[in-house]
Amino acid sequence: MKFYIVKKANKLDAIPADKELLERYKADHYSYVDIVSACNKEDALKRLTTEQKHSKKQLIIGVNIAVFSLILIICTIN
């Protein structure tokens, strides 16, 4: 069975691949991410690539921690 993966505010959801259902979700401010073949909703979400699972917020937090750590290392060396 095919599922559309949709996203709203960093929350992913899998819906059956039906154009009318997808349009209703888009009207509710969801955005289309991908289409996958899976047995059920949970399996559909697991089949996404890891890039699509991680949000930009997690990336920004990681970069900030790395920069802060680098600044601390430079300050302790001097």
C-alpha atoms as a printed R data frame, in Angstrom:
   type eleno elety resid chain resno      x      y      z
1  ATOM     1    CA   MET     A     1  0.000  0.000  0.000
2  ATOM     2    CA   LYS     A     2  1.241  3.503 -0.730
3  ATOM     3    CA   PHE     A     3  1.271  6.309  1.814
4  ATOM     4    CA   TYR     A     4  1.801 10.039  1.518
5  ATOM     5    CA   ILE     A     5  4.095 11.444  4.174
6  ATOM     6    CA   VAL     A     6  2.933 14.896  5.251
7  ATOM     7    CA   LYS     A     7  4.431 17.344  7.723
8  ATOM     8    CA   LYS     A     8  3.055 20.086  9.964
9  ATOM     9    CA   ALA     A     9  5.197 21.948 12.512
10 ATOM    10    CA   ASN     A    10  7.951 19.282 12.589
11 ATOM    11    CA   LYS     A    11  5.372 16.501 13.063
12 ATOM    12    CA   LEU     A    12  5.309 13.785 10.417
13 ATOM    13    CA   ASP     A    13  2.199 11.803  9.588
14 ATOM    14    CA   ALA     A    14  1.479  9.031  7.081
15 ATOM    15    CA   ILE     A    15 -1.835  9.011  5.224
16 ATOM    16    CA   PRO     A    16 -3.137  6.598  2.591
17 ATOM    17    CA   ALA     A    17 -2.240  7.700 -0.938
18 ATOM    18    CA   ASP     A    18 -5.510  9.358 -1.864
19 ATOM    19    CA   LYS     A    19 -5.426 12.692 -3.717
20 ATOM    20    CA   GLU     A    20 -8.587 14.007 -2.050
21 ATOM    21    CA   LEU     A    21 -7.274 13.175  1.420
22 ATOM    22    CA   LEU     A    22 -3.954 14.836  0.589
23 ATOM    23    CA   GLU     A    23 -5.764 17.992 -0.522
24 ATOM    24    CA   ARG     A    24 -7.698 18.090  2.766
25 ATOM    25    CA   TYR     A    25 -4.440 17.816  4.702
26 ATOM    26    CA   LYS     A    26 -2.889 20.576  2.577
27 ATOM    27    CA   ALA     A    27 -5.899 22.761  3.359
28 ATOM    28    CA   ASP     A    28 -5.131 22.126  7.039
29 ATOM    29    CA   HIS     A    29 -1.590 23.551  6.496
30 ATOM    30    CA   TYR     A    30  0.235 20.238  6.104
31 ATOM    31    CA   SER     A    31  2.939 20.041  3.480
32 ATOM    32    CA   TYR     A    32  3.712 17.058  1.255
33 ATOM    33    CA   VAL     A    33  7.061 15.369  1.997
34 ATOM    34    CA   ASP     A    34  7.229 12.058  0.120
35 ATOM    35    CA   ILE     A    35  5.357  8.970 -1.021
36 ATOM    36    CA   VAL     A    36  6.403  5.518  0.212
37 ATOM    37    CA   SER     A    37  5.227  1.924 -0.064
38 ATOM    38    CA   ALA     A    38  4.592  0.269  3.296
39 ATOM    39    CA   CYS     A    39  2.338 -2.125  5.200
40 ATOM    40    CA   ASN     A    40  0.984  0.414  7.708
41 ATOM    41    CA   LYS     A    41  1.474  3.991  8.939
42 ATOM    42    CA   GLU     A    42  4.279  3.159 11.366
43 ATOM    43    CA   ASP     A    43  6.170  1.255  8.676
44 ATOM    44    CA   ALA     A    44  5.708  4.155  6.257
45 ATOM    45    CA   LEU     A    45  7.299  6.594  8.695
46 ATOM    46    CA   LYS     A    46 10.207  4.213  9.303
47 ATOM    47    CA   ARG     A    47 10.911  3.978  5.565
48 ATOM    48    CA   LEU     A    48 11.742  7.684  5.261
49 ATOM    49    CA   THR     A    49 15.357  8.577  4.776
50 ATOM    50    CA   THR     A    50 17.088  9.892  7.886
51 ATOM    51    CA   GLU     A    51 17.517 13.319  6.288
52 ATOM    52    CA   GLN     A    52 13.778 13.848  6.260
53 ATOM    53    CA   LYS     A    53 13.307 12.676  9.840
54 ATOM    54    CA   HIS     A    54 15.629 15.250 11.378
55 ATOM    55    CA   SER     A    55 14.366 18.742 11.737
56 ATOM    56    CA   LYS     A    56 16.322 21.905 11.080
57 ATOM    57    CA   LYS     A    57 15.952 22.815 14.740
58 ATOM    58    CA   GLN     A    58 18.064 19.814 15.782
59 ATOM    59    CA   LEU     A    59 20.732 20.784 13.272
60 ATOM    60    CA   ILE     A    60 20.860 24.363 14.528
61 ATOM    61    CA   ILE     A    61 21.148 23.223 18.152
62 ATOM    62    CA   GLY     A    62 23.996 20.865 17.253
63 ATOM    63    CA   VAL     A    63 25.900 23.567 15.377
64 ATOM    64    CA   ASN     A    64 25.467 26.005 18.281
65 ATOM    65    CA   ILE     A    65 26.836 23.456 20.751
66 ATOM    66    CA   ALA     A    66 29.824 22.774 18.500
67 ATOM    67    CA   VAL     A    67 30.615 26.484 18.089
68 ATOM    68    CA   PHE     A    68 30.264 27.114 21.832
69 ATOM    69    CA   SER     A    69 32.585 24.169 22.579
70 ATOM    70    CA   LEU     A    70 35.152 25.454 20.090
71 ATOM    71    CA   ILE     A    71 35.086 28.921 21.679
72 ATOM    72    CA   LEU     A    72 35.612 27.405 25.144
73 ATOM    73    CA   ILE     A    73 38.552 25.330 23.908
74 ATOM    74    CA   ILE     A    74 40.191 28.364 22.303
75 ATOM    75    CA   CYS     A    75 39.694 30.452 25.488
76 ATOM    76    CA   THR     A    76 41.199 27.756 27.741
77 ATOM    77    CA   ILE     A    77 44.255 27.374 25.488
78 ATOM    78    CA   ASN     A    78 45.007 31.106 25.600
